[in-house]
Amino acid sequence: MVKKFSYNPNGDNAGIDSLSHSEVVKMSTGFIAKEPTMQDILTTKYPILLIDESQDTKKELVDVLLTICEKYKGRFTVGMFGDIMQKIYNDGKDNLADCIPHDWAKPVKKMNHRSAVRIVELANSIRKTVDNQEQKPRSDAEEGIVRLFVVNADANKDATEKKIASIMSEDTNDTGWDDESEYKSLILEHHMAASRFGFSDLYQPLNDSGKFDTALREGSISELSILFSIISPLVEAYQNRDEFQVAKIIRKNSSLVARNAFSAEIEDQTKTLQEADAAVDTLMKLWKDDKDPFCLEVLKTIKETKLFDLGSRVESILSGYVENEDEKVTALRNALLVPFSELERYSAYVTDQTRFATHQGVKGLEFPRVMVIMDDAQARGFLFSYEKLFGAKAKTATDIKNEREGKDTSIMRTARLFYVACTRAQKSLAVVAYTENVKSVKETALSNGWFTESEIYTL
């Protein structure tokens, strides 16, 4: 019997006594729906409940809250913030706007305070494929620039995107496009960033295992985080001969100099410090003469020198494969067979220090310069299809059936995602469409009124 459970919304939940985020939401929804006591607690303690991103809130939870709102009318008020055009997850409630009671106030945000005039116009034209709501730019907004680059699917991605940034710099007269740190590239899936930024060999085994999910996306896998949060700054300080910073890192993190490691005898304290110094020197030899050690080598040396405490999984990771071993151990061992520099590139990505982010992950954010990359061939999912949205690929029988039945389709989902991605831009926007059918993409962009002839490049 499990008498208590563990739950971490941001990390790696494992074990029979742990709950995932979805399980917590499901249990909470059930409690509120079935238990009058929970309903009384909710409505008494929180008489006004505001829900942000309501279009992507779990449909079951939304249904329960609407029911409670009706049951406790006059003493419980729900406010839903959101935009149905920005619904991008499948577990949100379909047609939410149609489910809101008629007696609710329904204010509409008509002013776009973020984007330049041309970007707002593009957003409005994209939105016409879903509904007829429009926004207005600020009266003092600049004109702004949008461009569509239609590229053959087998083009060299890195070279193409650098060329596009150069063209944007010329067309906008904005040198920010010449600096990769000054514009944001939005890709459909994380593995596309891994491929472009050079950490695929680390990312792929962990992603393919399906065992890390949020922890992989957020950089909270313990065996990786110790390497980039402690070892990486230690290497930098050591190579810069910053003895103060080296000592600070060791004092804060090393078990060798923990308070309980010191003896009352001065001579023993000196010996302890000497052991710590020797351990640091041994570890740093891995980077001697500009070497780029493998991550497994680094972990092995840490274990041998006892410089830092490592999690219990590291022993298994450093051992050879054994039959029926934990899938997480296998995935981590394969992932850590990469140079340390690749881990640092992964770290830069998950800490938002690169130009890459996903279309979904930037909802609510804004950037002066945005490059939206649409590449169905490299994306592996089936929920979105830019090729269908731009007419380069025909609708499937399922798409047609769902349209006929009033259900969500991959084209509708992609239109919403396209809207979200484009509306992140404040000043200038480059849309890059990798396609098998250049002609159809250009024709659709023109016929839908999304772009003008002068705004389209074919590369």
C-alpha positions in Angstrom: 0.0 0.0 0.0 1.2 3.5 -0.9 0.6 5.8 2.1 2.3 8.9 0.6 3.4 10.0 -2.9 6.1 12.1 -4.4 5.5 14.6 -7.1 7.8 17.0 -9.0 6.1 19.0 -11.8 9.4 20.0 -13.2 11.4 16.9 -13.1 11.8 13.2 -13.4 9.1 11.2 -11.5 9.9 7.6 -10.9 8.9 4.8 -8.6 5.7 3.2 -7.5 5.0 6.1 -5.1 5.4 8.9 -7.7 2.7 10.8 -9.6 3.0 12.5 -13.0 1.6 15.9 -13.7 -1.3 14.5 -15.7 -2.2 12.1 -12.9 -2.3 15.0 -10.4 -4.6 17.0 -12.7 -6.8 14.0 -13.3 -7.1 13.2 -9.5 -7.8 16.9 -8.7 -10.5 17.0 -11.4 -12.1 13.9 -10.0 -12.1 15.2 -6.4 -13.8 18.5 -7.4 -16.4 16.7 -9.6 -17.4 14.1 -7.1 -16.8 15.4 -3.6 -19.1 18.2 -2.2 -16.5 18.9 0.5 -13.9 19.7 -2.1 -16.4 21.9 -3.9 -17.1 23.8 -0.7 -13.4 24.3 0.0 -12.8 25.5 -3.6 -15.7 28.0 -3.7 -15.1 29.3 -0.2 -11.3 29.7 -0.3 -11.2 30.9 -3.9 -14.5 32.7 -4.7 -12.9 34.2 -7.8 -10.9 31.7 -9.9 -8.9 33.0 -12.9 -7.7 30.6 -15.6 -4.9 31.7 -17.9 -4.4 29.9 -21.3 -7.9 28.5 -20.8 -8.0 27.2 -24.5 -5.3 24.7 -23.5 -6.6 23.8 -20.1 -7.6 20.2 -19.7 -11.1 19.8 -21.1 -12.2 17.6 -18.2 -11.2 20.3 -15.7 -12.9 23.1 -17.7 -16.1 21.0 -17.8 -16.0 20.5 -14.0 -15.4 24.2 -13.3 -18.2 25.3 -15.6 -20.6 22.9 -13.8 -19.4 24.2 -10.3 -19.8 27.8 -11.5 -23.4 27.1 -12.4 -24.1 25.1 -9.2 -22.6 27.9 -7.0 -23.8 30.9 -9.0 -23.6 34.1 -7.0 -20.8 32.9 -4.7 -18.2 31.5 -7.2 -16.9 33.3 -10.3 -14.7 32.0 -13.0 -12.7 34.2 -15.4 -11.1 32.6 -18.5 -8.2 34.3 -20.2 -7.2 32.9 -23.6 -7.5 32.9 -27.3 -9.0 30.0 -29.2 -6.7 30.8 -32.1 -3.8 29.9 -29.8 -5.1 26.4 -28.9 -2.2 24.1 -29.8 -2.6 21.1 -27.5 -5.0 18.2 -28.0 -6.2 18.0 -24.4 -7.8 21.5 -24.4 -11.5 21.8 -24.9 -12.7 22.0 -28.5 -15.0 24.9 -29.4 -14.6 26.5 -25.9 -16.1 29.8 -27.0 -19.4 27.9 -27.8 -19.5 26.4 -24.3 -19.4 29.6 -22.4 -22.8 30.5 -20.8 -24.7 33.3 -22.5 -24.9 35.4 -19.3 -21.1 35.6 -19.0 -19.3 38.9 -19.9 -17.2 38.4 -23.0 -14.7 41.2 -23.4 -12.5 41.1 -26.5 -8.9 42.3 -26.7 -8.9 44.3 -30.0 -5.6 46.1 -29.7 -2.3 44.4 -30.5 0.4 46.3 -28.5 3.2 44.0 -29.6 3.6 43.8 -33.3 4.3 46.2 -36.2 1.4 47.0 -38.6 2.4 44.5 -41.3 2.7 41.6 -38.8 -0.7 42.4 -37.4 -2.2 42.4 -40.9 -0.6 38.9 -41.6 -2.0 37.6 -38.3 -5.5 38.8 -39.2 -5.3 37.2 -42.6 -4.2 33.9 -41.1 -7.0 34.1 -38.6 -9.6 34.4 -41.3 -9.1 30.6 -42.0 -10.5 29.9 -38.5 -12.7 32.9 -37.5 -13.3 36.5 -38.3 -11.8 38.2 -35.3 -9.3 40.9 -36.0 -6.9 43.0 -34.0 -5.6 46.5 -34.6 -2.0 47.7 -34.3 -1.1 50.7 -32.1 -1.4 54.0 -33.8 2.3 54.6 -33.2 3.4 51.1 -34.4 6.0 51.0 -37.1 5.2 49.5 -40.5 7.3 46.3 -40.1 8.4 43.8 -42.6 7.3 40.2 -43.4 9.0 37.8 -45.9 8.2 34.3 -47.1 11.1 32.2 -48.2 10.0 29.0 -50.1 12.9 26.5 -50.2 13.2 23.0 -51.7 13.0 20.4 -48.9 16.5 18.9 -49.7 18.3 22.2 -49.3 21.2 22.6 -46.9 19.3 23.9 -43.8 22.2 25.7 -42.1 23.4 27.5 -45.2 19.9 28.4 -46.3 18.9 29.9 -42.9 22.2 31.9 -42.8 21.5 33.3 -46.3 17.9 34.2 -45.3 19.2 36.1 -42.2 21.5 38.0 -44.5 18.6 38.9 -46.9 16.5 40.0 -43.9 19.3 42.2 -42.8 19.4 43.9 -46.2 15.6 44.2 -46.6 15.0 45.6 -43.1 18.2 47.6 -42.9 18.6 46.0 -39.5 22.0 44.6 -38.6 20.4 42.6 -35.8 19.7 39.9 -38.4 23.5 39.6 -38.8 23.9 38.4 -35.2 22.4 35.0 -34.4 21.9 36.1 -30.8 19.7 38.9 -31.9 16.9 37.0 -33.7 14.8 33.9 -32.7 14.4 30.9 -34.9 11.2 28.9 -34.1 11.3 25.2 -35.0 8.5 22.7 -34.8 10.2 20.1 -32.5 13.1 20.0 -30.1 15.1 17.5 -32.2 15.2 20.0 -35.0 17.0 22.4 -32.8 19.3 19.5 -31.7 20.2 18.8 -35.3 20.8 22.5 -36.2 22.7 23.4 -33.0 24.7 20.2 -32.8 23.5 18.1 -29.8 21.6 15.3 -31.6 23.8 12.5 -30.4 23.0 13.4 -26.8 19.4 14.3 -27.3 18.3 11.4 -29.5 18.8 8.5 -27.1 17.1 10.3 -24.3 14.2 11.5 -26.4 13.7 8.1 -28.1 13.5 6.3 -24.7 10.4 8.2 -23.9 11.4 8.1 -20.2 12.5 11.7 -19.5 10.0 14.0 -21.2 9.8 17.3 -19.2 13.2 16.7 -17.5 14.9 16.5 -21.0 13.2 19.6 -22.3 14.0 21.6 -19.2 17.5 20.3 -18.4 16.7 18.8 -15.1 18.1 15.3 -15.6 20.5 15.1 -12.6 23.4 13.3 -14.4 23.4 16.0 -17.1 22.8 19.0 -14.8 25.8 18.3 -12.6 28.0 18.4 -15.7 26.7 21.7 -17.1 25.8 23.5 -13.8 29.0 22.6 -11.9 31.7 21.1 -14.1 31.3 23.5 -17.0 31.8 26.7 -14.9 34.6 24.9 -13.0 36.5 24.2 -16.2 36.0 27.8 -17.3 37.3 29.2 -14.0 40.3 26.8 -14.0 41.3 27.6 -17.5 41.0 31.3 -16.8 43.2 30.7 -13.7 40.5 32.2 -11.5 41.5 30.5 -8.3 38.9 32.4 -6.2 36.0 31.1 -8.5 37.4 27.6 -8.5 37.6 27.6 -4.7 34.0 29.0 -4.5 32.6 26.2 -6.7 34.5 23.5 -4.8 33.5 24.9 -1.4 29.8 25.1 -2.4 29.5 21.7 -4.1 32.3 19.2 -3.2 31.8 16.6 -0.5 35.6 16.6 0.1 35.4 20.0 1.8 32.0 19.7 3.4 31.9 20.7 7.0 31.8 17.2 8.3 34.9 16.3 6.3 37.1 18.6 8.4 38.8 17.5 11.5 39.5 19.7 14.5 43.2 19.1 13.8 44.8 21.8 11.6 47.1 19.4 9.9 44.2 17.1 8.9 42.3 20.2 7.5 45.3 21.1 5.4 45.5 17.5 4.1 41.7 17.6 3.2 42.2 20.8 1.2 45.2 19.3 -0.6 43.2 16.3 -1.5 40.5 18.5 -3.0 43.1 20.5 -5.0 44.6 17.2 -6.3 41.1 16.0 -7.3 40.5 19.2 -9.2 43.8 19.0 -11.0 43.1 15.3 -12.0 39.7 16.2 -13.4 41.0 19.2 -15.3 43.7 17.1 -17.1 40.9 15.8 -19.2 40.8 19.2 -20.9 44.6 19.6 -21.2 45.9 20.7 -24.7 42.4 21.7 -25.8 41.0 18.2 -25.5 37.3 17.7 -25.5 36.6 14.7 -23.2 33.6 12.4 -23.4 31.0 13.0 -20.8 31.3 9.4 -19.5 35.1 10.1 -19.0 34.2 13.1 -16.9 31.7 11.2 -14.7 34.2 8.4 -14.3 36.9 10.8 -13.1 34.5 12.5 -10.7 33.6 9.1 -9.2 37.3 8.0 -8.9 38.4 11.3 -7.2 35.2 11.6 -5.1 35.3 15.3 -5.9 31.5 15.5 -6.1 28.7 13.2 -5.0 27.0 11.5 -7.9 23.5 10.0 -8.0 23.0 6.3 -7.5 22.4 5.8 -11.2 25.9 6.8 -12.2 27.4 3.5 -11.0 25.1 1.6 -13.4 25.7 4.1 -16.2 29.5 3.6 -15.9 29.2 -0.2 -15.9 28.6 -2.2 -19.0 25.1 -3.1 -20.3 23.4 -5.8 -18.3 20.3 -7.7 -19.4 17.0 -6.2 -18.4 18.6 -3.0 -17.0 16.6 0.1 -16.4 15.8 1.8 -19.8 16.8 5.1 -18.3 20.3 3.8 -17.5 20.7 2.5 -21.1 19.5 5.8 -22.6 21.8 7.9 -20.4 24.8 5.8 -21.1 24.3 6.1 -24.9 23.6 9.9 -24.5 26.7 10.5 -22.5 29.0 8.9 -25.1 29.4 12.4 -26.6 32.1 15.1 -26.2 31.6 17.5 -23.3 31.2 20.4 -25.8 28.0 18.8 -27.1 26.5 18.7 -23.6 27.3 22.4 -23.3 25.4 23.1 -26.5 22.4 21.2 -25.1 22.7 23.3 -21.9 22.7 26.5 -23.9 19.5 25.4 -25.7 17.5 24.4 -22.6 18.6 27.6 -20.8 17.4 29.7 -23.7 20.9 30.9 -24.7 20.5 30.1 -28.4 18.4 31.5 -31.2 16.2 28.3 -31.2 12.9 27.7 -29.6 9.8 25.7 -30.5 6.6 27.2 -32.1 4.7 25.9 -29.1 7.2 26.9 -26.4 7.1 30.6 -27.1 3.4 31.2 -26.6 3.1 34.5 -24.7 6.7 35.6 -25.5 7.9 38.3 -28.0 11.0 39.0 -30.0 12.1 41.9 -32.2 13.1 39.6 -35.1 11.7 36.1 -35.7 12.4 33.4 -38.2 9.6 30.8 -38.4 10.9 27.5 -39.8 8.4 25.1 -41.3 9.9 21.8 -42.1 7.5 18.8 -42.2 10.1 16.4 -43.6 12.3 16.9 -40.5 9.5 17.0 -38.0 8.3 13.6 -37.0 4.9 14.3 -35.6 1.5 13.9 -37.4 -0.5 16.5 -35.5 0.7 19.4 -37.6 1.3 19.7 -41.4 2.5 23.0 -42.9 2.6 21.2 -46.3 -1.2 20.7 -46.1 -1.8 24.2 -44.8 0.1 25.7 -47.7 -1.5 23.4 -50.3 1.6 21.4 -51.1 0.0 18.1 -49.9 -3.6 16.9 -50.2 -5.9 16.4 -47.3 -6.2 12.9 -46.0 -9.5 11.0 -45.7 -9.3 11.6 -42.0 -9.0 15.3 -42.5 -12.0 15.3 -44.8 -14.0 13.2 -42.3 -13.1 15.4 -39.4 -14.0 18.6 -41.3 -17.4 17.1 -42.2 -18.0 16.2 -38.6 -16.9 19.6 -37.2 -13.9 18.1 -35.5 -10.4 19.5 -35.3 -8.1 18.7 -38.2 -4.3 18.8 -38.7 -4.8 21.8 -41.0 -6.7 23.8 -38.4 -4.2 22.9 -35.7 -1.3 24.0 -38.0 -3.1 27.3 -38.8 -3.3 28.1 -35.1 0.3 27.1 -34.6 1.3 29.3 -37.5 -0.6 32.2 -36.0 1.1 31.7 -32.6 4.6 31.6 -34.2 4.1 34.6 -36.5 2.6 36.8 -33.7 5.8 36.5 -31.6 7.5 39.0 -33.9 7.6 42.7 -33.0 9.4 44.3 -35.9 10.3 41.9 -38.6 9.3 38.3 -39.5 10.9 35.7 -41.9 8.8 32.6 -42.7 10.8 29.8 -44.1 8.9 27.0 -45.8 10.9 23.9 -46.7 8.7 22.0 -49.2 8.4 19.3 -51.9 6.2 21.6 -54.0 7.5 25.2 -54.2 4.8 26.3 -56.8 1.9 25.2 -54.6 3.2 26.9 -51.4 3.7 30.2 -53.3 0.3 30.1 -54.9 -1.4 29.3 -51.6 0.4 32.2 -49.8 -0.7 34.6 -52.5 -4.3 33.3 -52.9 -4.9 33.4 -49.2 -3.7 37.0 -49.0 -1.0 36.1 -46.5 1.9 37.5 -48.6 2.3 39.7 -51.6 4.4 38.8 -54.7 7.1 41.3 -53.6 7.3 39.6 -50.1 8.1 36.1 -51.4 11.5 34.7 -52.2 12.1 31.3 -53.8 15.5 29.8 -53.0 
